[in-house]
Amino acid sequence: MENYLFFALMYNNNEILKKTINKLNFGAILSKSPEYDFDFTDHYENEFGSDLKKTIIIFNNNIQKNNLIKIKNKINEIEKDYSADGKRTINIDPGYVNDKEVVLASFKKKRFKENLGDGVFAHKVLEFEDGKVKEFFHTFPDFKSKLVKEFFLNNIK
């Protein structure tokens, strides 16, 4: 089973998005989701402002779950590089997708997340079985959307 690395990128500035994608040196891009409005919560408005957009990029890079530790820490540095006045201008959530699940890397400890070490946790947000997508009570609202579920379902190998 191959775990394909992906990044979910939230932003409101297309130039920052382009620069960030250029910094994500993780192999060839396999697939990119359509851009969608991130209007599921106002949680990020104080930091990012309004009119947030999001896109997901899957790379042709097979990773092991523990690789998320190093990747999450590297991504944290990229977010800091693009910060202004102590606020992020882009949010980058790394994870992997395979034919069974979608897993995000997180710094937030919760009982339903697996501790990978170095303060990084694996957060399973979707599961696939018989061509259907299962979500959980802790699945983020945008990952529950038809667009995101279909994007991952159409890109699993």
N, CA and C atoms as an extended XYZ file, in Angstrom:
471
Properties=species:S:1:pos:R:3:atomname:S:1:resname:S:1:resid:I:1 pbc="F F F"
N         0.854       -1.182        0.000 N   MET     1
C         0.000        0.000        0.000 CA  MET     1
C         0.897        1.241        0.000 C   MET     1
N         0.621        2.127       -0.919 N   GLU     2
C         1.418        3.350       -1.023 CA  GLU     2
C         0.711        4.511       -0.353 C   GLU     2
N         1.467        5.260        0.435 N   ASN     3
C         0.961        6.463        1.098 CA  ASN     3
C         1.446        7.673        0.309 C   ASN     3
N         0.538        8.301       -0.431 N   TYR     4
C         0.917        9.460       -1.229 CA  TYR     4
C         0.827       10.736       -0.400 C   TYR     4
N         1.924       11.465       -0.379 N   LEU     5
C         2.005       12.724        0.349 CA  LEU     5
C         1.090       13.762       -0.283 C   LEU     5
N         0.349       14.479        0.559 N   PHE     6
C        -0.440       15.609        0.063 CA  PHE     6
C        -0.308       16.776        1.023 C   PHE     6
N        -0.675       17.947        0.502 N   PHE     7
C        -0.736       19.161        1.307 CA  PHE     7
C        -2.067       19.840        1.052 C   PHE     7
N        -2.761       20.209        2.130 N   ALA     8
C        -3.959       21.044        2.046 CA  ALA     8
C        -3.502       22.461        2.378 C   ALA     8
N        -3.688       23.378        1.426 N   LEU     9
C        -3.177       24.745        1.561 CA  LEU     9
C        -4.332       25.729        1.656 C   LEU     9
N        -4.358       26.513        2.737 N   MET    10
C        -5.378       27.538        2.940 CA  MET    10
C        -4.703       28.903        2.847 C   MET    10
N        -5.332       29.835        2.106 N   TYR    11
C        -4.689       31.110        1.783 CA  TYR    11
C        -5.745       32.121        1.330 C   TYR    11
N        -5.342       33.363        1.200 N   ASN    12
C        -6.193       34.362        0.548 CA  ASN    12
C        -5.367       35.230       -0.399 C   ASN    12
N        -4.154       34.766       -0.703 N   ASN    13
C        -3.261       35.497       -1.597 CA  ASN    13
C        -2.642       34.495       -2.572 C   ASN    13
N        -3.013       34.599       -3.847 N   ASN    14
C        -2.544       33.636       -4.846 CA  ASN    14
C        -1.038       33.680       -5.058 C   ASN    14
N        -0.422       34.839       -4.867 N   GLU    15
C         1.038       34.929       -5.027 CA  GLU    15
C         1.752       34.124       -3.946 C   GLU    15
N         1.250       34.215       -2.715 N   ILE    16
C         1.830       33.417       -1.622 CA  ILE    16
C         1.631       31.930       -1.918 C   ILE    16
N         0.466       31.565       -2.437 N   LEU    17
C         0.210       30.162       -2.788 CA  LEU    17
C         1.240       29.685       -3.809 C   LEU    17
N         1.441       30.438       -4.876 N   LYS    18
C         2.397       30.038       -5.922 CA  LYS    18
C         3.808       29.888       -5.357 C   LYS    18
N         4.229       30.848       -4.537 N   LYS    19
C         5.564       30.775       -3.934 CA  LYS    19
C         5.695       29.549       -3.030 C   LYS    19
N         4.641       29.275       -2.281 N   THR    20
C         4.661       28.125       -1.377 CA  THR    20
C         4.753       26.827       -2.160 C   THR    20
N         3.940       26.697       -3.204 N   ILE    21
C         3.972       25.471       -4.013 CA  ILE    21
C         5.375       25.250       -4.577 C   ILE    21
N         6.034       26.326       -4.985 N   ASN    22
C         7.402       26.206       -5.503 CA  ASN    22
C         8.389       25.733       -4.440 C   ASN    22
N         8.088       25.995       -3.172 N   LYS    23
C         8.967       25.550       -2.071 CA  LYS    23
C         8.698       24.104       -1.662 C   LYS    23
N         7.573       23.565       -2.082 N   LEU    24
C         7.219       22.194       -1.719 CA  LEU    24
C         7.932       21.233       -2.668 C   LEU    24
N         9.177       20.968       -2.394 N   ASN    25
C        10.001       20.105       -3.248 CA  ASN    25
C         9.857       18.651       -2.819 C   ASN    25
N         8.712       18.067       -3.130 N   PHE    26
C         8.450       16.695       -2.705 CA  PHE    26
C         8.135       15.786       -3.885 C   PHE    26
N         8.637       16.123       -5.070 N   GLY    27
C         8.397       15.297       -6.248 CA  GLY    27
C         7.375       15.918       -7.172 C   GLY    27
N         7.001       15.129       -8.168 N   ALA    28
C         6.038       15.599       -9.165 CA  ALA    28
C         4.635       15.654       -8.560 C   ALA    28
N         3.854       16.603       -9.018 N   ILE    29
C         2.464       16.718       -8.573 CA  ILE    29
C         1.623       15.700       -9.334 C   ILE    29
N         0.915       14.855       -8.603 N   LEU    30
C         0.012       13.874       -9.205 CA  LEU    30
C        -1.333       14.490       -9.523 C   LEU    30
N        -1.843       15.299       -8.594 N   SER    31
C        -3.180       15.857       -8.768 CA  SER    31
C        -3.348       17.091       -7.890 C   SER    31
N        -4.166       18.007       -8.374 N   LYS    32
C        -4.476       19.226       -7.612 CA  LYS    32
C        -5.985       19.400       -7.623 C   LYS    32
N        -6.555       19.597       -6.453 N   SER    33
C        -8.007       19.776       -6.363 CA  SER    33
C        -8.396       21.135       -6.924 C   SER    33
N        -9.661       21.278       -7.290 N   PRO    34
C       -10.136       22.627       -7.601 CA  PRO    34
C       -10.008       23.501       -6.352 C   PRO    34
N        -9.778       24.778       -6.558 N   GLU    35
C        -9.770       25.720       -5.442 CA  GLU    35
C       -11.196       25.809       -4.906 C   GLU    35
N       -11.333       25.856       -3.590 N   TYR    36
C       -12.673       26.012       -3.019 CA  TYR    36
C       -12.649       27.057       -1.913 C   TYR    36
N       -13.810       27.657       -1.686 N   ASP    37
C       -13.952       28.647       -0.621 CA  ASP    37
C       -13.872       27.938        0.723 C   ASP    37
N       -13.058       28.474        1.609 N   PHE    38
C       -12.972       27.928        2.957 CA  PHE    38
C       -13.840       28.800        3.857 C   PHE    38
N       -15.127       28.499        3.843 N   ASP    39
C       -16.105       29.287        4.595 CA  ASP    39
C       -16.825       28.430        5.637 C   ASP    39
N       -16.142       27.415        6.109 N   PHE    40
C       -16.732       26.470        7.052 CA  PHE    40
C       -16.668       26.963        8.490 C   PHE    40
N       -15.783       27.914        8.755 N   THR    41
C       -15.586       28.451       10.101 CA  THR    41
C       -14.943       29.828        9.989 C   THR    41
N       -15.117       30.636       11.024 N   ASP    42
C       -14.432       31.939       11.050 CA  ASP    42
C       -13.206       31.883       11.977 C   ASP    42
N       -12.823       30.690       12.369 N   HIS    43
C       -11.713       30.470       13.300 CA  HIS    43
C       -10.414       31.142       12.850 C   HIS    43
N       -10.174       31.193       11.559 N   TYR    44
C        -8.892       31.693       11.042 CA  TYR    44
C        -8.917       33.163       10.643 C   TYR    44
N       -10.060       33.819       10.728 N   GLU    45
C       -10.180       35.193       10.227 CA  GLU    45
C        -9.260       36.182       10.929 C   GLU    45
N        -9.072       36.075       12.246 N   ASN    46
C        -8.185       37.008       12.957 CA  ASN    46
C        -6.757       36.937       12.439 C   ASN    46
N        -6.334       35.741       12.068 N   GLU    47
C        -4.958       35.566       11.604 CA  GLU    47
C        -4.807       35.818       10.106 C   GLU    47
N        -5.752       35.327        9.317 N   PHE    48
C        -5.614       35.352        7.862 CA  PHE    48
C        -6.477       36.387        7.158 C   PHE    48
N        -7.481       36.887        7.827 N   GLY    49
C        -8.448       37.745        7.155 CA  GLY    49
C        -9.574       36.900        6.577 C   GLY    49
N       -10.333       37.499        5.663 N   SER    50
C       -11.489       36.790        5.109 CA  SER    50
C       -11.190       36.323        3.683 C   SER    50
N       -12.219       35.819        3.026 N   ASP    51
C       -12.120       35.311        1.650 CA  ASP    51
C       -11.050       34.229        1.515 C   ASP    51
N       -11.034       33.313        2.461 N   LEU    52
C       -10.046       32.240        2.427 CA  LEU    52
C       -10.395       31.209        1.362 C   LEU    52
N        -9.365       30.697        0.733 N   LYS    53
C        -9.482       29.652       -0.282 CA  LYS    53
C        -8.658       28.464        0.180 C   LYS    53
N        -8.937       27.320       -0.424 N   LYS    54
C        -8.161       26.136       -0.086 CA  LYS    54
C        -8.020       25.264       -1.328 C   LYS    54
N        -6.912       24.576       -1.412 N   THR    55
C        -6.682       23.586       -2.458 CA  THR    55
C        -5.841       22.469       -1.865 C   THR    55
N        -5.909       21.311       -2.493 N   ILE    56
C        -5.161       20.142       -2.028 CA  ILE    56
C        -4.297       19.651       -3.179 C   ILE    56
N        -3.032       19.387       -2.873 N   ILE    57
C        -2.092       18.909       -3.887 CA  ILE    57
C        -1.530       17.568       -3.437 C   ILE    57
N        -1.662       16.558       -4.305 N   ILE    58
C        -1.100       15.234       -4.032 CA  ILE    58
C         0.189       15.089       -4.843 C   ILE    58
N         1.242       14.659       -4.163 N   PHE    59
C         2.542       14.468       -4.809 CA  PHE    59
C         2.803       12.990       -5.087 C   PHE    59
N         3.573       12.738       -6.127 N   ASN    60
C         3.999       11.382       -6.450 CA  ASN    60
C         5.182       11.032       -5.556 C   ASN    60
N         4.895       10.918       -4.280 N   ASN    61
C         5.918       10.668       -3.276 CA  ASN    61
C         5.332        9.708       -2.252 C   ASN    61
N         5.818        8.484       -2.265 N   ASN    62
C         5.352        7.466       -1.337 CA  ASN    62
C         6.102        7.622       -0.015 C   ASN    62
N         5.372        7.887        1.059 N   ILE    63
C         6.002        8.112        2.364 CA  ILE    63
C         5.542        7.071        3.376 C   ILE    63
N         6.307        6.949        4.426 N   GLN    64
C         5.904        6.167        5.588 CA  GLN    64
C         5.242        7.121        6.582 C   GLN    64
N         4.376        6.596        7.404 N   LYS    65
C         3.663        7.438        8.371 CA  LYS    65
C         4.625        8.271        9.216 C   LYS    65
N         5.729        7.690        9.652 N   ASN    66
C         6.680        8.418       10.500 CA  ASN    66
C         7.379        9.557        9.772 C   ASN    66
N         7.368        9.549        8.421 N   ASN    67
C         7.930       10.675        7.666 CA  ASN    67
C         7.171       11.964        7.956 C   ASN    67
N         5.935       11.838        8.438 N   LEU    68
C         5.130       13.029        8.736 CA  LEU    68
C         5.785       13.906        9.804 C   LEU    68
N         6.589       13.318       10.673 N   ILE    69
C         7.253       14.109       11.725 CA  ILE    69
C         8.166       15.154       11.089 C   ILE    69
N         9.067       14.705       10.250 N   LYS    70
C        10.012       15.613        9.596 CA  LYS    70
C         9.284       16.583        8.660 C   LYS    70
N         8.310       16.066        7.919 N   ILE    71
C         7.574       16.904        6.959 CA  ILE    71
C         6.801       17.998        7.684 C   ILE    71
N         6.105       17.653        8.763 N   LYS    72
C         5.323       18.644        9.514 CA  LYS    72
C         6.236       19.746       10.052 C   LYS    72
N         7.392       19.382       10.556 N   ASN    73
C         8.322       20.386       11.076 CA  ASN    73
C         8.879       21.269        9.963 C   ASN    73
N         9.166       20.689        8.800 N   LYS    74
C         9.642       21.486        7.660 CA  LYS    74
C         8.553       22.459        7.204 C   LYS    74
N         7.322       21.981        7.147 N   ILE    75
C         6.197       22.820        6.718 CA  ILE    75
C         5.989       23.961        7.701 C   ILE    75
N         6.168       23.691        8.980 N   ASN    76
C         6.047       24.736        9.998 CA  ASN    76
C         7.028       25.871        9.714 C   ASN    76
N         8.233       25.529        9.273 N   GLU    77
C         9.239       26.542        8.925 CA  GLU    77
C         8.819       27.341        7.691 C   GLU    77
N         8.235       26.676        6.705 N   ILE    78
C         7.758       27.384        5.504 CA  ILE    78
C         6.653       28.362        5.882 C   ILE    78
N         5.731       27.934        6.750 N   GLU    79
C         4.673       28.848        7.207 CA  GLU    79
C         5.280       30.070        7.891 C   GLU    79
N         6.302       29.855        8.705 N   LYS    80
C         6.965       30.980        9.384 CA  LYS    80
C         7.641       31.908        8.383 C   LYS    80
N         8.238       31.342        7.327 N   ASP    81
C         8.901       32.153        6.292 CA  ASP    81
C         7.936       33.140        5.639 C   ASP    81
N         6.679       32.748        5.529 N   TYR    82
C         5.683       33.599        4.874 CA  TYR    82
C         4.797       34.348        5.867 C   TYR    82
N         5.176       34.347        7.125 N   SER    83
C         4.411       35.092        8.131 CA  SER    83
C         4.689       36.583        8.011 C   SER    83
N         3.701       37.372        8.395 N   ALA    84
C         3.849       38.833        8.407 CA  ALA    84
C         3.261       39.348        9.713 C   ALA    84
N         4.015       40.151       10.432 N   ASP    85
C         3.571       40.708       11.712 CA  ASP    85
C         3.132       39.618       12.684 C   ASP    85
N         3.837       38.498       12.666 N   GLY    86
C         3.540       37.406       13.583 CA  GLY    86
C         2.335       36.567       13.207 C   GLY    86
N         1.763       36.805       12.036 N   LYS    87
C         0.591       36.045       11.589 CA  LYS    87
C         0.936       35.283       10.313 C   LYS    87
N         0.427       34.061       10.234 N   ARG    88
C         0.652       33.276        9.024 CA  ARG    88
C        -0.137       33.871        7.858 C   ARG    88
N         0.402       33.718        6.666 N   THR    89
C        -0.324       34.125        5.461 CA  THR    89
C        -0.773       32.906        4.674 C   THR    89
N        -0.302       31.747        5.087 N   ILE    90
C        -0.724       30.482        4.481 CA  ILE    90
C        -0.697       29.408        5.558 C   ILE    90
N        -1.665       28.513        5.488 N   ASN    91
C        -1.737       27.371        6.392 CA  ASN    91
C        -1.525       26.127        5.539 C   ASN    91
N        -0.555       25.312        5.919 N   ILE    92
C        -0.214       24.124        5.142 CA  ILE    92
C        -0.374       22.901        6.032 C   ILE    92
N        -1.298       22.030        5.666 N   ASP    93
C        -1.511       20.799        6.424 CA  ASP    93
C        -1.015       19.618        5.607 C   ASP    93
N         0.101       18.998        6.009 N   PRO    94
C         0.576       17.817        5.300 CA  PRO    94
C        -0.165       16.569        5.757 C   PRO    94
N        -0.160       15.584        4.887 N   GLY    95
C        -0.765       14.311        5.221 CA  GLY    95
C        -0.455       13.288        4.153 C   GLY    95
N        -1.105       12.142        4.258 N   TYR    96
C        -0.976       11.147        3.192 CA  TYR    96
C        -2.337       10.537        2.911 C   TYR    96
N        -2.453       10.011        1.696 N   VAL    97
C        -3.660        9.311        1.273 CA  VAL    97
C        -3.228        7.976        0.670 C   VAL    97
N        -3.990        6.945        0.995 N   ASN    98
C        -3.793        5.651        0.352 CA  ASN    98
C        -5.173        5.082        0.043 C   ASN    98
N        -5.243        3.824       -0.357 N   ASP    99
C        -6.540        3.273       -0.744 CA  ASP    99
C        -7.438        2.955        0.446 C   ASP    99
N        -6.967        3.221        1.656 N   LYS   100
C        -7.755        2.949        2.870 CA  LYS   100
C        -8.128        4.195        3.665 C   LYS   100
N        -7.293        5.277        3.574 N   GLU   101
C        -7.507        6.391        4.496 CA  GLU   101
C        -6.839        7.684        4.039 C   GLU   101
N        -7.297        8.770        4.663 N   VAL   102
C        -6.665       10.086        4.548 CA  VAL   102
C        -6.232       10.472        5.956 C   VAL   102
N        -4.933       10.769        6.108 N   VAL   103
C        -4.362       11.078        7.418 CA  VAL   103
C        -3.636       12.411        7.340 C   VAL   103
N        -3.914       13.284        8.289 N   LEU   104
C        -3.234       14.579        8.398 CA  LEU   104
C        -2.217       14.539        9.535 C   LEU   104
N        -1.168       15.338        9.404 N   ALA   105
C        -0.206       15.525       10.494 CA  ALA   105
C        -0.649       16.725       11.314 C   ALA   105
N        -0.499       16.636       12.625 N   SER   106
C        -0.968       17.691       13.516 CA  SER   106
C        -0.018       17.850       14.698 C   SER   106
N         0.036       19.065       15.222 N   PHE   107
C         0.758       19.304       16.475 CA  PHE   107
C        -0.196       19.230       17.674 C   PHE   107
N        -1.490       19.080       17.415 N   LYS   108
C        -2.486       19.090       18.493 CA  LYS   108
C        -2.792       17.672       18.962 C   LYS   108
N        -2.591       17.442       20.250 N   LYS   109
C        -2.850       16.135       20.845 CA  LYS   109
C        -4.345       15.994       21.139 C   LYS   109
N        -4.912       14.904       20.672 N   LYS   110
C        -6.305       14.535       20.975 CA  LYS   110
C        -6.351       13.020       21.143 C   LYS   110
N        -7.369       12.534       21.832 N   ARG   111
C        -7.445       11.105       22.126 CA  ARG   111
C        -7.584       10.241       20.876 C   ARG   111
N        -8.116       10.799       19.789 N   PHE   112
C        -8.332       10.031       18.563 CA  PHE   112
C        -7.157       10.128       17.587 C   PHE   112
N        -6.050       10.753       18.010 N   LYS   113
C        -4.871       10.889       17.156 CA  LYS   113
C        -3.753        9.978       17.656 C   LYS   113
N        -2.963        9.499       16.711 N   GLU   114
C        -1.830        8.632       17.034 CA  GLU   114
C        -0.569        9.469       17.235 C   GLU   114
N         0.105        9.274       18.347 N   ASN   115
C         1.343        9.992       18.642 CA  ASN   115
C         2.480        9.391       17.821 C   ASN   115
N         3.044       10.199       16.903 N   LEU   116
C         4.157        9.738       16.072 CA  LEU   116
C         5.509       10.054       16.697 C   LEU   116
N         5.525       10.991       17.655 N   GLY   117
C         6.764       11.428       18.283 CA  GLY   117
C         7.095       12.855       17.915 C   GLY   117
N         7.982       13.473       18.672 N   ASP   118
C         8.444       14.845       18.438 CA  ASP   118
C         7.283       15.846       18.378 C   ASP   118
N         6.213       15.560       19.123 N   GLY   119
C         5.078       16.480       19.169 CA  GLY   119
C         4.175       16.444       17.953 C   GLY   119
N         4.331       15.422       17.098 N   VAL   120
C         3.517       15.299       15.882 CA  VAL   120
C         2.570       14.114       16.037 C   VAL   120
N         1.326       14.330       15.606 N   PHE   121
C         0.279       13.319       15.719 CA  PHE   121
C        -0.331       13.037       14.354 C   PHE   121
N        -0.729       11.780       14.140 N   ALA   122
C        -1.431       11.374       12.920 CA  ALA   122
C        -2.926       11.427       13.196 C   ALA   122
N        -3.649       12.139       12.353 N   HIS   123
C        -5.086       12.350       12.520 CA  HIS   123
C        -5.812       11.785       11.302 C   HIS   123
N        -6.412       10.595       11.463 N   LYS   124
C        -7.185       10.002       10.367 CA  LYS   124
C        -8.496       10.769       10.241 C   LYS   124
N        -8.726       11.359        9.057 N   VAL   125
C        -9.925       12.176        8.864 CA  VAL   125
C       -10.942       11.522        7.939 C   VAL   125
N       -10.505       10.614        7.083 N   LEU   126
C       -11.416        9.888        6.198 CA  LEU   126
C       -10.933        8.450        6.066 C   LEU   126
N       -11.890        7.571        5.773 N   GLU   127
C       -11.577        6.164        5.552 CA  GLU   127
C       -12.342        5.709        4.312 C   GLU   127
N       -11.736        4.816        3.515 N   PHE   128
C       -12.374        4.316        2.296 CA  PHE   128
C       -12.671        2.831        2.436 C   PHE   128
N       -13.878        2.450        1.991 N   GLU   129
C       -14.233        1.038        1.968 CA  GLU   129
C       -15.299        0.815        0.915 C   GLU   129
N       -15.027       -0.110        0.006 N   ASP   130
C       -15.969       -0.469       -1.059 CA  ASP   130
C       -16.451        0.744       -1.841 C   ASP   130
N       -15.542        1.660       -2.155 N   GLY   131
C       -15.891        2.832       -2.954 CA  GLY   131
C       -16.664        3.903       -2.207 C   GLY   131
N       -16.799        3.723       -0.905 N   LYS   132
C       -17.509        4.710       -0.086 CA  LYS   132
C       -16.517        5.401        0.850 C   LYS   132
N       -16.886        6.612        1.264 N   VAL   133
C       -16.033        7.395        2.154 CA  VAL   133
C       -16.694        7.492        3.523 C   VAL   133
N       -15.948        7.124        4.544 N   LYS   134
C       -16.434        7.232        5.921 CA  LYS   134
C       -15.756        8.430        6.564 C   LYS   134
N       -16.550        9.260        7.228 N   GLU   135
C       -16.002       10.392        7.978 CA  GLU   135
C       -16.226       10.132        9.463 C   GLU   135
N       -15.607       10.951       10.288 N   PHE   136
C       -15.663       10.775       11.734 CA  PHE   136
C       -16.171       12.050       12.405 C   PHE   136
N       -16.512       11.972       13.674 N   PHE   137
C       -16.988       13.165       14.388 CA  PHE   137
C       -15.920       14.251       14.405 C   PHE   137
N       -14.659       13.859       14.296 N   HIS   138
C       -13.549       14.812       14.344 CA  HIS   138
C       -13.021       15.182       12.954 C   HIS   138
N       -13.697       14.733       11.898 N   THR   139
C       -13.294       15.106       10.536 CA  THR   139
C       -13.594       16.583       10.328 C   THR   139
N       -12.621       17.316        9.782 N   PHE   140
C       -12.807       18.749        9.548 CA  PHE   140
C       -13.919       18.976        8.532 C   PHE   140
N       -14.704       20.058        8.704 N   PRO   141
C       -15.863       20.294        7.830 CA  PRO   141
C       -15.539       20.285        6.337 C   PRO   141
N       -14.419       20.864        5.933 N   ASP   142
C       -14.133       20.866        4.491 CA  ASP   142
C       -13.793       19.461        3.993 C   ASP   142
N       -13.224       18.618        4.838 N   PHE   143
C       -12.946       17.243        4.431 CA  PHE   143
C       -14.228       16.409        4.371 C   PHE   143
N       -15.313       16.904        4.934 N   LYS   144
C       -16.618       16.254        4.813 CA  LYS   144
C       -17.347       16.674        3.542 C   LYS   144
N       -16.839       17.690        2.871 N   SER   145
C       -17.519       18.204        1.677 CA  SER   145
C       -17.422       17.207        0.527 C   SER   145
N       -18.417       17.253       -0.338 N   LYS   146
C       -18.461       16.371       -1.503 CA  LYS   146
C       -17.220       16.570       -2.372 C   LYS   146
N       -16.815       17.814       -2.583 N   LEU   147
C       -15.666       18.114       -3.435 CA  LEU   147
C       -14.405       17.419       -2.923 C   LEU   147
N       -14.118       17.550       -1.649 N   VAL   148
C       -12.890       16.978       -1.086 CA  VAL   148
C       -12.968       15.455       -1.060 C   VAL   148
N       -14.099       14.909       -0.635 N   LYS   149
C       -14.225       13.451       -0.589 CA  LYS   149
C       -14.080       12.846       -1.984 C   LYS   149
N       -14.716       13.454       -2.983 N   GLU   150
C       -14.603       12.943       -4.351 CA  GLU   150
C       -13.186       13.102       -4.887 C   GLU   150
N       -12.526       14.207       -4.548 N   PHE   151
C       -11.149       14.405       -4.993 CA  PHE   151
C       -10.263       13.262       -4.498 C   PHE   151
N       -10.327       12.949       -3.223 N   PHE   152
C        -9.497       11.870       -2.690 CA  PHE   152
C        -9.926       10.515       -3.250 C   PHE   152
N       -11.224       10.272       -3.311 N   LEU   153
C       -11.725        8.996       -3.820 CA  LEU   153
C       -11.268        8.766       -5.259 C   LEU   153
N       -11.248        9.816       -6.063 N   ASN   154
C       -10.835        9.701       -7.464 CA  ASN   154
C        -9.323        9.598       -7.631 C   ASN   154
N        -8.573        9.845       -6.572 N   ASN   155
C        -7.113        9.836       -6.677 CA  ASN   155
C        -6.429        8.733       -5.879 C   ASN   155
N        -7.199        7.837       -5.280 N   ILE   156
C        -6.560        6.736       -4.556 CA  ILE   156
C        -6.173        5.653       -5.551 C   ILE   156
N        -5.109        4.960       -5.232 N   LYS   157
C        -4.588        3.927       -6.152 CA  LYS   157
C        -4.784        2.555       -5.560 C   LYS   157
